[in-house]
């Protein structure tokens, strides 16, 4: 059997490891379909965050209205 440069399960040489690390670091920015997918994902995320923000603003508005209403009610008088 022919081996591919490694004998007996020896670890990869440092030069090979460096080349692999450099290749991973030099991944190009997505282009073509990958870019379209990234833009669609960003748009979806932005829409979800906008909906969440609007829901929170709605909850805040309801809270403020309830707070105003409770302040208009006469406070319970305490008798000694």
PDB file of N, CA, C and O in Angstrom:
ATOM      1  N   UNK A   1       0.840  -1.195   0.000  1.00  0.00           N
ATOM      2  CA  UNK A   1       0.000   0.000   0.000  1.00  0.00           C
ATOM      3  C   UNK A   1       0.871   1.239   0.000  1.00  0.00           C
ATOM      4  O   UNK A   1       1.927   1.276   0.631  1.00  0.00           O
ATOM      5  N   UNK A   2       0.423   2.230  -0.701  1.00  0.00           N
ATOM      6  CA  UNK A   2       1.180   3.477  -0.753  1.00  0.00           C
ATOM      7  C   UNK A   2       0.626   4.435   0.286  1.00  0.00           C
ATOM      8  O   UNK A   2      -0.587   4.588   0.424  1.00  0.00           O
ATOM      9  N   UNK A   3       1.521   5.073   1.009  1.00  0.00           N
ATOM     10  CA  UNK A   3       1.072   6.050   1.997  1.00  0.00           C
ATOM     11  C   UNK A   3       1.137   7.437   1.389  1.00  0.00           C
ATOM     12  O   UNK A   3       1.801   7.655   0.376  1.00  0.00           O
ATOM     13  N   UNK A   4       0.440   8.369   2.017  1.00  0.00           N
ATOM     14  CA  UNK A   4       0.380   9.725   1.472  1.00  0.00           C
ATOM     15  C   UNK A   4       1.246  10.681   2.280  1.00  0.00           C
ATOM     16  O   UNK A   4       0.819  11.800   2.567  1.00  0.00           O
ATOM     17  N   UNK A   5       2.433  10.272   2.648  1.00  0.00           N
ATOM     18  CA  UNK A   5       3.362  11.182   3.313  1.00  0.00           C
ATOM     19  C   UNK A   5       3.351  11.069   4.819  1.00  0.00           C
ATOM     20  O   UNK A   5       4.220  11.643   5.475  1.00  0.00           O
ATOM     21  N   UNK A   6       2.408  10.356   5.390  1.00  0.00           N
ATOM     22  CA  UNK A   6       2.364  10.188   6.827  1.00  0.00           C
ATOM     23  C   UNK A   6       2.483   8.712   7.139  1.00  0.00           C
ATOM     24  O   UNK A   6       1.772   7.887   6.565  1.00  0.00           O
ATOM     25  N   UNK A   7       3.370   8.386   8.036  1.00  0.00           N
ATOM     26  CA  UNK A   7       3.576   6.980   8.386  1.00  0.00           C
ATOM     27  C   UNK A   7       3.165   6.752   9.828  1.00  0.00           C
ATOM     28  O   UNK A   7       3.474   7.549  10.714  1.00  0.00           O
ATOM     29  N   UNK A   8       2.466   5.658  10.045  1.00  0.00           N
ATOM     30  CA  UNK A   8       2.155   5.258  11.408  1.00  0.00           C
ATOM     31  C   UNK A   8       1.310   6.258  12.173  1.00  0.00           C
ATOM     32  O   UNK A   8       1.426   6.337  13.396  1.00  0.00           O
ATOM     33  N   UNK A   9       0.472   7.017  11.504  1.00  0.00           N
ATOM     34  CA  UNK A   9      -0.406   7.961  12.202  1.00  0.00           C
ATOM     35  C   UNK A   9       0.331   9.146  12.788  1.00  0.00           C
ATOM     36  O   UNK A   9      -0.155   9.752  13.743  1.00  0.00           O
ATOM     37  N   UNK A  10       1.484   9.497  12.250  1.00  0.00           N
ATOM     38  CA  UNK A  10       2.239  10.649  12.756  1.00  0.00           C
ATOM     39  C   UNK A  10       1.444  11.929  12.503  1.00  0.00           C
ATOM     40  O   UNK A  10       0.741  12.028  11.498  1.00  0.00           O
ATOM     41  N   UNK A  11       1.545  12.895  13.388  1.00  0.00           N
ATOM     42  CA  UNK A  11       0.790  14.151  13.202  1.00  0.00           C
ATOM     43  C   UNK A  11       1.281  14.917  11.970  1.00  0.00           C
ATOM     44  O   UNK A  11       2.405  14.724  11.506  1.00  0.00           O
ATOM     45  N   UNK A  12       0.427  15.774  11.463  1.00  0.00           N
ATOM     46  CA  UNK A  12       0.776  16.582  10.293  1.00  0.00           C
ATOM     47  C   UNK A  12       1.940  17.499  10.634  1.00  0.00           C
ATOM     48  O   UNK A  12       2.085  17.952  11.769  1.00  0.00           O
ATOM     49  N   UNK A  13       2.751  17.759   9.645  1.00  0.00           N
ATOM     50  CA  UNK A  13       3.879  18.666   9.866  1.00  0.00           C
ATOM     51  C   UNK A  13       3.389  20.093  10.014  1.00  0.00           C
ATOM     52  O   UNK A  13       2.290  20.434   9.575  1.00  0.00           O
ATOM     53  N   UNK A  14       4.213  20.924  10.635  1.00  0.00           N
ATOM     54  CA  UNK A  14       3.817  22.307  10.888  1.00  0.00           C
ATOM     55  C   UNK A  14       3.508  23.058   9.605  1.00  0.00           C
ATOM     56  O   UNK A  14       2.563  23.846   9.573  1.00  0.00           O
ATOM     57  N   UNK A  15       4.267  22.839   8.559  1.00  0.00           N
ATOM     58  CA  UNK A  15       4.043  23.524   7.285  1.00  0.00           C
ATOM     59  C   UNK A  15       2.667  23.218   6.722  1.00  0.00           C
ATOM     60  O   UNK A  15       1.992  24.103   6.196  1.00  0.00           O
ATOM     61  N   UNK A  16       2.251  21.962   6.834  1.00  0.00           N
ATOM     62  CA  UNK A  16       0.923  21.580   6.362  1.00  0.00           C
ATOM     63  C   UNK A  16      -0.158  22.252   7.187  1.00  0.00           C
ATOM     64  O   UNK A  16      -1.165  22.710   6.647  1.00  0.00           O
ATOM     65  N   UNK A  17       0.049  22.312   8.489  1.00  0.00           N
ATOM     66  CA  UNK A  17      -0.929  22.961   9.362  1.00  0.00           C
ATOM     67  C   UNK A  17      -1.049  24.441   9.030  1.00  0.00           C
ATOM     68  O   UNK A  17      -2.154  24.982   8.992  1.00  0.00           O
ATOM     69  N   UNK A  18       0.077  25.096   8.792  1.00  0.00           N
ATOM     70  CA  UNK A  18       0.049  26.521   8.467  1.00  0.00           C
ATOM     71  C   UNK A  18      -0.708  26.769   7.164  1.00  0.00           C
ATOM     72  O   UNK A  18      -1.504  27.703   7.066  1.00  0.00           O
ATOM     73  N   UNK A  19      -0.452  25.923   6.163  1.00  0.00           N
ATOM     74  CA  UNK A  19      -1.150  26.083   4.876  1.00  0.00           C
ATOM     75  C   UNK A  19      -2.651  25.924   5.054  1.00  0.00           C
ATOM     76  O   UNK A  19      -3.431  26.661   4.452  1.00  0.00           O
ATOM     77  N   UNK A  20      -3.055  24.968   5.873  1.00  0.00           N
ATOM     78  CA  UNK A  20      -4.483  24.754   6.112  1.00  0.00           C
ATOM     79  C   UNK A  20      -5.092  25.944   6.840  1.00  0.00           C
ATOM     80  O   UNK A  20      -6.195  26.376   6.507  1.00  0.00           O
ATOM     81  N   UNK A  21      -4.385  26.476   7.826  1.00  0.00           N
ATOM     82  CA  UNK A  21      -4.897  27.641   8.556  1.00  0.00           C
ATOM     83  C   UNK A  21      -5.004  28.860   7.646  1.00  0.00           C
ATOM     84  O   UNK A  21      -5.986  29.600   7.710  1.00  0.00           O
ATOM     85  N   UNK A  22      -3.997  29.070   6.799  1.00  0.00           N
ATOM     86  CA  UNK A  22      -4.039  30.205   5.882  1.00  0.00           C
ATOM     87  C   UNK A  22      -5.185  30.055   4.893  1.00  0.00           C
ATOM     88  O   UNK A  22      -5.842  31.040   4.555  1.00  0.00           O
ATOM     89  N   UNK A  23      -5.430  28.850   4.430  1.00  0.00           N
ATOM     90  CA  UNK A  23      -6.519  28.623   3.491  1.00  0.00           C
ATOM     91  C   UNK A  23      -7.858  28.944   4.148  1.00  0.00           C
ATOM     92  O   UNK A  23      -8.750  29.498   3.505  1.00  0.00           O
ATOM     93  N   UNK A  24      -8.003  28.595   5.432  1.00  0.00           N
ATOM     94  CA  UNK A  24      -9.246  28.894   6.143  1.00  0.00           C
ATOM     95  C   UNK A  24      -9.420  30.391   6.346  1.00  0.00           C
ATOM     96  O   UNK A  24     -10.544  30.893   6.303  1.00  0.00           O
ATOM     97  N   UNK A  25      -8.333  31.107   6.567  1.00  0.00           N
ATOM     98  CA  UNK A  25      -8.414  32.549   6.798  1.00  0.00           C
ATOM     99  C   UNK A  25      -8.680  33.320   5.511  1.00  0.00           C
ATOM    100  O   UNK A  25      -9.167  34.449   5.563  1.00  0.00           O
ATOM    101  N   UNK A  26      -8.372  32.739   4.370  1.00  0.00           N
ATOM    102  CA  UNK A  26      -8.510  33.442   3.104  1.00  0.00           C
ATOM    103  C   UNK A  26      -9.803  33.081   2.387  1.00  0.00           C
ATOM    104  O   UNK A  26      -9.865  33.138   1.159  1.00  0.00           O
ATOM    105  N   UNK A  27     -10.831  32.711   3.137  1.00  0.00           N
ATOM    106  CA  UNK A  27     -12.112  32.397   2.521  1.00  0.00           C
ATOM    107  C   UNK A  27     -12.685  33.694   1.961  1.00  0.00           C
ATOM    108  O   UNK A  27     -12.837  34.668   2.698  1.00  0.00           O
ATOM    109  N   UNK A  28     -13.003  33.722   0.675  1.00  0.00           N
ATOM    110  CA  UNK A  28     -13.521  34.959   0.088  1.00  0.00           C
ATOM    111  C   UNK A  28     -14.928  35.279   0.585  1.00  0.00           C
ATOM    112  O   UNK A  28     -15.651  34.403   1.058  1.00  0.00           O
ATOM    113  N   UNK A  29     -15.295  36.542   0.467  1.00  0.00           N
ATOM    114  CA  UNK A  29     -16.641  36.962   0.823  1.00  0.00           C
ATOM    115  C   UNK A  29     -17.626  36.255  -0.098  1.00  0.00           C
ATOM    116  O   UNK A  29     -17.301  35.975  -1.252  1.00  0.00           O
ATOM    117  N   UNK A  30     -18.831  35.961   0.398  1.00  0.00           N
ATOM    118  CA  UNK A  30     -19.785  35.246  -0.448  1.00  0.00           C
ATOM    119  C   UNK A  30     -20.111  36.041  -1.704  1.00  0.00           C
ATOM    120  O   UNK A  30     -20.287  37.258  -1.656  1.00  0.00           O
ATOM    121  N   UNK A  31     -20.189  35.343  -2.817  1.00  0.00           N
ATOM    122  CA  UNK A  31     -20.516  35.972  -4.085  1.00  0.00           C
ATOM    123  C   UNK A  31     -21.597  35.154  -4.759  1.00  0.00           C
ATOM    124  O   UNK A  31     -21.809  33.992  -4.415  1.00  0.00           O
ATOM    125  N   UNK A  32     -22.276  35.751  -5.710  1.00  0.00           N
ATOM    126  CA  UNK A  32     -23.301  35.037  -6.459  1.00  0.00           C
ATOM    127  C   UNK A  32     -24.409  34.571  -5.541  1.00  0.00           C
ATOM    128  O   UNK A  32     -24.920  35.356  -4.742  1.00  0.00           O
ATOM    129  N   UNK A  33     -24.793  33.295  -5.641  1.00  0.00           N
ATOM    130  CA  UNK A  33     -25.893  32.784  -4.820  1.00  0.00           C
ATOM    131  C   UNK A  33     -25.634  32.922  -3.325  1.00  0.00           C
ATOM    132  O   UNK A  33     -26.566  33.153  -2.555  1.00  0.00           O
ATOM    133  N   UNK A  34     -24.372  32.781  -2.906  1.00  0.00           N
ATOM    134  CA  UNK A  34     -24.048  32.928  -1.485  1.00  0.00           C
ATOM    135  C   UNK A  34     -24.321  34.328  -0.992  1.00  0.00           C
ATOM    136  O   UNK A  34     -24.807  34.513   0.124  1.00  0.00           O
ATOM    137  N   UNK A  35     -24.015  35.312  -1.809  1.00  0.00           N
ATOM    138  CA  UNK A  35     -24.271  36.704  -1.432  1.00  0.00           C
ATOM    139  C   UNK A  35     -25.765  36.962  -1.353  1.00  0.00           C
ATOM    140  O   UNK A  35     -26.238  37.634  -0.436  1.00  0.00           O
ATOM    141  N   UNK A  36     -26.502  36.432  -2.306  1.00  0.00           N
ATOM    142  CA  UNK A  36     -27.964  36.607  -2.300  1.00  0.00           C
ATOM    143  C   UNK A  36     -28.547  35.985  -1.036  1.00  0.00           C
ATOM    144  O   UNK A  36     -29.409  36.574  -0.384  1.00  0.00           O
ATOM    145  N   UNK A  37     -28.073  34.802  -0.701  1.00  0.00           N
ATOM    146  CA  UNK A  37     -28.566  34.132   0.508  1.00  0.00           C
ATOM    147  C   UNK A  37     -28.228  34.947   1.753  1.00  0.00           C
ATOM    148  O   UNK A  37     -29.058  35.074   2.652  1.00  0.00           O
ATOM    149  N   UNK A  38     -27.030  35.494   1.813  1.00  0.00           N
ATOM    150  CA  UNK A  38     -26.634  36.309   2.961  1.00  0.00           C
ATOM    151  C   UNK A  38     -27.509  37.552   3.071  1.00  0.00           C
ATOM    152  O   UNK A  38     -27.905  37.943   4.169  1.00  0.00           O
ATOM    153  N   UNK A  39     -27.807  38.168   1.940  1.00  0.00           N
ATOM    154  CA  UNK A  39     -28.652  39.368   1.952  1.00  0.00           C
ATOM    155  C   UNK A  39     -30.085  39.021   2.369  1.00  0.00           C
ATOM    156  O   UNK A  39     -30.728  39.782   3.092  1.00  0.00           O
ATOM    157  N   UNK A  40     -30.577  37.870   1.907  1.00  0.00           N
ATOM    158  CA  UNK A  40     -31.923  37.447   2.301  1.00  0.00           C
ATOM    159  C   UNK A  40     -31.979  37.153   3.792  1.00  0.00           C
ATOM    160  O   UNK A  40     -32.951  37.494   4.465  1.00  0.00           O
ATOM    161  N   UNK A  41     -30.938  36.522   4.302  1.00  0.00           N
ATOM    162  CA  UNK A  41     -30.878  36.226   5.732  1.00  0.00           C
ATOM    163  C   UNK A  41     -30.847  37.520   6.537  1.00  0.00           C
ATOM    164  O   UNK A  41     -31.524  37.634   7.559  1.00  0.00           O
ATOM    165  N   UNK A  42     -30.071  38.488   6.084  1.00  0.00           N
ATOM    166  CA  UNK A  42     -29.996  39.773   6.779  1.00  0.00           C
ATOM    167  C   UNK A  42     -31.346  40.476   6.759  1.00  0.00           C
ATOM    168  O   UNK A  42     -31.768  41.029   7.775  1.00  0.00           O
ATOM    169  N   UNK A  43     -32.031  40.462   5.618  1.00  0.00           N
ATOM    170  CA  UNK A  43     -33.340  41.109   5.510  1.00  0.00           C
ATOM    171  C   UNK A  43     -34.346  40.421   6.426  1.00  0.00           C
ATOM    172  O   UNK A  43     -35.154  41.086   7.074  1.00  0.00           O
ATOM    173  N   UNK A  44     -34.299  39.097   6.483  1.00  0.00           N
ATOM    174  CA  UNK A  44     -35.212  38.353   7.348  1.00  0.00           C
ATOM    175  C   UNK A  44     -34.946  38.692   8.815  1.00  0.00           C
ATOM    176  O   UNK A  44     -35.877  38.916   9.588  1.00  0.00           O
ATOM    177  N   UNK A  45     -33.672  38.727   9.186  1.00  0.00           N
ATOM    178  CA  UNK A  45     -33.300  39.057  10.563  1.00  0.00           C
ATOM    179  C   UNK A  45     -33.744  40.463  10.924  1.00  0.00           C
ATOM    180  O   UNK A  45     -34.265  40.695  12.014  1.00  0.00           O
ATOM    181  N   UNK A  46     -33.538  41.398  10.010  1.00  0.00           N
ATOM    182  CA  UNK A  46     -33.926  42.784  10.255  1.00  0.00           C
ATOM    183  C   UNK A  46     -35.441  42.896  10.428  1.00  0.00           C
ATOM    184  O   UNK A  46     -35.915  43.620  11.304  1.00  0.00           O
ATOM    185  N   UNK A  47     -36.201  42.180   9.594  1.00  0.00           N
ATOM    186  CA  UNK A  47     -37.664  42.216   9.704  1.00  0.00           C
ATOM    187  C   UNK A  47     -38.124  41.629  11.037  1.00  0.00           C
ATOM    188  O   UNK A  47     -39.046  42.149  11.665  1.00  0.00           O
ATOM    189  N   UNK A  48     -37.478  40.542  11.464  1.00  0.00           N
ATOM    190  CA  UNK A  48     -37.843  39.917  12.738  1.00  0.00           C
ATOM    191  C   UNK A  48     -37.538  40.846  13.902  1.00  0.00           C
ATOM    192  O   UNK A  48     -38.334  40.959  14.833  1.00  0.00           O
ATOM    193  N   UNK A  49     -36.395  41.506  13.854  1.00  0.00           N
ATOM    194  CA  UNK A  49     -36.040  42.450  14.919  1.00  0.00           C
ATOM    195  C   UNK A  49     -36.991  43.647  14.944  1.00  0.00           C
ATOM    196  O   UNK A  49     -37.356  44.125  16.018  1.00  0.00           O
ATOM    197  N   UNK A  50     -37.394  44.133  13.767  1.00  0.00           N
ATOM    198  CA  UNK A  50     -38.332  45.252  13.689  1.00  0.00           C
ATOM    199  C   UNK A  50     -39.680  44.855  14.297  1.00  0.00           C
ATOM    200  O   UNK A  50     -40.282  45.631  15.039  1.00  0.00           O
ATOM    201  N   UNK A  51     -40.149  43.647  13.981  1.00  0.00           N
ATOM    202  CA  UNK A  51     -41.415  43.175  14.542  1.00  0.00           C
ATOM    203  C   UNK A  51     -41.324  43.054  16.063  1.00  0.00           C
ATOM    204  O   UNK A  51     -42.260  43.404  16.781  1.00  0.00           O
ATOM    205  N   UNK A  52     -40.191  42.557  16.539  1.00  0.00           N
ATOM    206  CA  UNK A  52     -40.000  42.422  17.985  1.00  0.00           C
ATOM    207  C   UNK A  52     -39.995  43.799  18.654  1.00  0.00           C
ATOM    208  O   UNK A  52     -40.595  43.979  19.713  1.00  0.00           O
ATOM    209  N   UNK A  53     -39.323  44.758  18.040  1.00  0.00           N
ATOM    210  CA  UNK A  53     -39.269  46.105  18.583  1.00  0.00           C
ATOM    211  C   UNK A  53     -40.656  46.733  18.634  1.00  0.00           C
ATOM    212  O   UNK A  53     -41.018  47.368  19.624  1.00  0.00           O
ATOM    213  N   UNK A  54     -41.432  46.557  17.567  1.00  0.00           N
ATOM    214  CA  UNK A  54     -42.782  47.115  17.542  1.00  0.00           C
ATOM    215  C   UNK A  54     -43.660  46.475  18.610  1.00  0.00           C
ATOM    216  O   UNK A  54     -44.477  47.152  19.233  1.00  0.00           O
ATOM    217  N   UNK A  55     -43.492  45.171  18.822  1.00  0.00           N
ATOM    218  CA  UNK A  55     -44.264  44.483  19.858  1.00  0.00           C
ATOM    219  C   UNK A  55     -43.902  45.035  21.233  1.00  0.00           C
ATOM    220  O   UNK A  55     -44.775  45.245  22.075  1.00  0.00           O
ATOM    221  N   UNK A  56     -42.616  45.266  21.455  1.00  0.00           N
ATOM    222  CA  UNK A  56     -42.188  45.819  22.743  1.00  0.00           C
ATOM    223  C   UNK A  56     -42.713  47.231  22.910  1.00  0.00           C
ATOM    224  O   UNK A  56     -43.150  47.592  24.003  1.00  0.00           O
ATOM    225  N   UNK A  57     -42.684  48.063  21.835  1.00  0.00           N
ATOM    226  CA  UNK A  57     -43.243  49.410  21.940  1.00  0.00           C
ATOM    227  C   UNK A  57     -44.720  49.360  22.268  1.00  0.00           C
ATOM    228  O   UNK A  57     -45.220  50.194  23.023  1.00  0.00           O
ATOM    229  N   UNK A  58     -45.451  48.349  21.684  1.00  0.00           N
ATOM    230  CA  UNK A  58     -46.880  48.178  21.972  1.00  0.00           C
ATOM    231  C   UNK A  58     -47.105  47.821  23.427  1.00  0.00           C
ATOM    232  O   UNK A  58     -48.022  48.339  24.064  1.00  0.00           O
ATOM    233  N   UNK A  59     -46.266  46.930  23.958  1.00  0.00           N
ATOM    234  CA  UNK A  59     -46.367  46.561  25.370  1.00  0.00           C
ATOM    235  C   UNK A  59     -46.091  47.763  26.261  1.00  0.00           C
ATOM    236  O   UNK A  59     -46.746  47.940  27.288  1.00  0.00           O
ATOM    237  N   UNK A  60     -45.127  48.585  25.875  1.00  0.00           N
ATOM    238  CA  UNK A  60     -44.793  49.768  26.664  1.00  0.00           C
ATOM    239  C   UNK A  60     -45.961  50.757  26.652  1.00  0.00           C
ATOM    240  O   UNK A  60     -46.290  51.352  27.678  1.00  0.00           O
ATOM    241  N   UNK A  61     -46.586  50.927  25.476  1.00  0.00           N
ATOM    242  CA  UNK A  61     -47.725  51.838  25.370  1.00  0.00           C
ATOM    243  C   UNK A  61     -48.867  51.367  26.271  1.00  0.00           C
ATOM    244  O   UNK A  61     -49.482  52.173  26.969  1.00  0.00           O
ATOM    245  N   UNK A  62     -49.146  50.076  26.255  1.00  0.00           N
ATOM    246  CA  UNK A  62     -50.205  49.522  27.099  1.00  0.00           C
ATOM    247  C   UNK A  62     -49.867  49.732  28.578  1.00  0.00           C
ATOM    248  O   UNK A  62     -50.739  50.083  29.372  1.00  0.00           O
ATOM    249  N   UNK A  63     -48.613  49.517  28.940  1.00  0.00           N
ATOM    250  CA  UNK A  63     -48.185  49.725  30.324  1.00  0.00           C
ATOM    251  C   UNK A  63     -48.388  51.173  30.743  1.00  0.00           C
ATOM    252  O   UNK A  63     -48.901  51.449  31.828  1.00  0.00           O
ATOM    253  N   UNK A  64     -47.978  52.101  29.869  1.00  0.00           N
ATOM    254  CA  UNK A  64     -48.110  53.518  30.216  1.00  0.00           C
ATOM    255  C   UNK A  64     -49.567  53.927  30.356  1.00  0.00           C
ATOM    256  O   UNK A  64     -49.915  54.708  31.242  1.00  0.00           O
ATOM    257  N   UNK A  65     -50.423  53.398  29.480  1.00  0.00           N
ATOM    258  CA  UNK A  65     -51.853  53.717  29.583  1.00  0.00           C
ATOM    259  C   UNK A  65     -52.442  53.173  30.878  1.00  0.00           C
ATOM    260  O   UNK A  65     -53.225  53.854  31.540  1.00  0.00           O
ATOM    261  N   UNK A  66     -52.069  51.952  31.240  1.00  0.00           N
ATOM    262  CA  UNK A  66     -52.547  51.375  32.498  1.00  0.00           C
ATOM    263  C   UNK A  66     -52.024  52.166  33.693  1.00  0.00           C
ATOM    264  O   UNK A  66     -52.735  52.345  34.682  1.00  0.00           O
ATOM    265  N   UNK A  67     -50.805  52.630  33.604  1.00  0.00           N
ATOM    266  CA  UNK A  67     -50.228  53.413  34.699  1.00  0.00           C
ATOM    267  C   UNK A  67     -50.974  54.742  34.859  1.00  0.00           C
ATOM    268  O   UNK A  67     -51.283  55.151  35.978  1.00  0.00           O
ATOM    269  N   UNK A  68     -51.262  55.412  33.741  1.00  0.00           N
ATOM    270  CA  UNK A  68     -52.029  56.663  33.800  1.00  0.00           C
ATOM    271  C   UNK A  68     -53.399  56.434  34.404  1.00  0.00           C
ATOM    272  O   UNK A  68     -53.855  57.213  35.240  1.00  0.00           O
ATOM    273  N   UNK A  69     -54.061  55.357  33.979  1.00  0.00           N
ATOM    274  CA  UNK A  69     -55.390  55.056  34.491  1.00  0.00           C
ATOM    275  C   UNK A  69     -55.348  54.784  35.992  1.00  0.00           C
ATOM    276  O   UNK A  69     -56.246  55.203  36.723  1.00  0.00           O
ATOM    277  N   UNK A  70     -54.323  54.092  36.452  1.00  0.00           N
ATOM    278  CA  UNK A  70     -54.240  53.790  37.878  1.00  0.00           C
ATOM    279  C   UNK A  70     -53.954  55.051  38.694  1.00  0.00           C
ATOM    280  O   UNK A  70     -54.347  55.134  39.858  1.00  0.00           O
ATOM    281  N   UNK A  71     -53.276  56.027  38.100  1.00  0.00           N
ATOM    282  CA  UNK A  71     -52.984  57.263  38.819  1.00  0.00           C
ATOM    283  C   UNK A  71     -54.225  58.143  38.917  1.00  0.00           C
ATOM    284  O   UNK A  71     -54.332  58.961  39.830  1.00  0.00           O
ATOM    285  N   UNK A  72     -55.154  57.984  37.994  1.00  0.00           N
ATOM    286  CA  UNK A  72     -56.377  58.799  38.019  1.00  0.00           C
ATOM    287  C   UNK A  72     -57.360  58.275  39.065  1.00  0.00           C
ATOM    288  O   UNK A  72     -58.193  59.032  39.564  1.00  0.00           O
ATOM    289  N   UNK A  73     -57.268  56.979  39.402  1.00  0.00           N
ATOM    290  CA  UNK A  73     -58.156  56.419  40.407  1.00  0.00           C
ATOM    291  C   UNK A  73     -57.802  56.997  41.765  1.00  0.00           C
ATOM    292  O   UNK A  73     -56.627  57.213  42.062  1.00  0.00           O
ATOM    293  N   UNK A  74     -58.809  57.248  42.592  1.00  0.00           N
ATOM    294  CA  UNK A  74     -58.489  57.754  43.950  1.00  0.00           C
ATOM    295  C   UNK A  74     -57.757  56.693  44.736  1.00  0.00           C
ATOM    296  O   UNK A  74     -58.077  55.505  44.687  1.00  0.00           O
ATOM    297  N   UNK A  75     -56.781  57.156  45.449  1.00  0.00           N
ATOM    298  CA  UNK A  75     -55.990  56.236  46.282  1.00  0.00           C
ATOM    299  C   UNK A  75     -56.840  55.788  47.452  1.00  0.00           C
ATOM    300  O   UNK A  75     -57.671  56.545  47.954  1.00  0.00           O
ATOM    301  N   UNK A  76     -56.638  54.586  47.876  1.00  0.00           N
ATOM    302  CA  UNK A  76     -57.375  54.060  49.027  1.00  0.00           C
ATOM    303  C   UNK A  76     -56.959  54.854  50.260  1.00  0.00           C
ATOM    304  O   UNK A  76     -55.775  55.084  50.505  1.00  0.00           O
ATOM    305  N   UNK A  77     -57.951  55.262  51.016  1.00  0.00           N
ATOM    306  CA  UNK A  77     -57.628  56.016  52.242  1.00  0.00           C
ATOM    307  C   UNK A  77     -57.435  55.025  53.379  1.00  0.00           C
ATOM    308  O   UNK A  77     -58.167  54.045  53.519  1.00  0.00           O
ATOM    309  N   UNK A  78     -56.459  55.307  54.153  1.00  0.00           N
ATOM    310  CA  UNK A  78     -56.172  54.440  55.297  1.00  0.00           C
ATOM    311  C   UNK A  78     -56.721  55.081  56.552  1.00  0.00           C
ATOM    312  O   UNK A  78     -56.508  56.264  56.816  1.00  0.00           O
ATOM    313  N   UNK A  79     -57.424  54.281  57.312  1.00  0.00           N
ATOM    314  CA  UNK A  79     -57.964  54.799  58.561  1.00  0.00           C
ATOM    315  C   UNK A  79     -57.197  54.212  59.726  1.00  0.00           C
ATOM    316  O   UNK A  79     -56.787  53.051  59.712  1.00  0.00           O
ATOM    317  N   UNK A  80     -57.017  55.035  60.723  1.00  0.00           N
ATOM    318  CA  UNK A  80     -56.268  54.553  61.881  1.00  0.00           C
ATOM    319  C   UNK A  80     -57.188  54.054  62.943  1.00  0.00           C
ATOM    320  O   UNK A  80     -56.731  53.608  63.996  1.00  0.00           O
TER     321      UNK A  80
END
